[in-house]
Amino acid sequence: MHLGRTVDPAEAIRLRALSLSELGEDCLGGELPVDQRGAALAASHVLAVGSSYECFQLPIVEAMRTSTLVWAPDSPMMTELGAGSSVTYREGDPVDAAQQLRLSLPEARKLTDIGRHRSMDFTWKACVDKTLEV
């Protein structure tokens, strides 16, 4: 499942080739319509975020809200959004990424519970209130 556009065509080609060779399927299945995201996330075990260079992170909050484990590079953004509810790894280090995910599996239920509660802090009203405060 892919929640957004592919912004780097060369990287998409590399990921498709790797996915086909390792998994036997294309991991970049195309953009998922917004009205189908909640159900897709709720049916998923993990939302994998490929880099800390993503833009506004609604998919992360959506995943947290649907009790889907978030697996993303360690970054200030994940510290702010995830607050101890996400699995983080050193960006660009696939070995650390795999190891951190494997190590987190016994705690996955606890992490998703924390994430679901944490996601309730991210509302449009809270965003407007914080913006006006600043």
Buried (B, 14 or more C-beta within 10 A) or exposed (E): BBBEEBEEEEEBEEBBEEBEEEEEEBBBEEEBEEEEBEEBBEEBEBBBBBEBEBEEBEBBBBBBBBBBBBBBBBBEBBEEBBBEBBBBBEBEEEEBBEEBBEEBEEEBEEBBEBBBEBBEEBEEEEEEEEEEEE
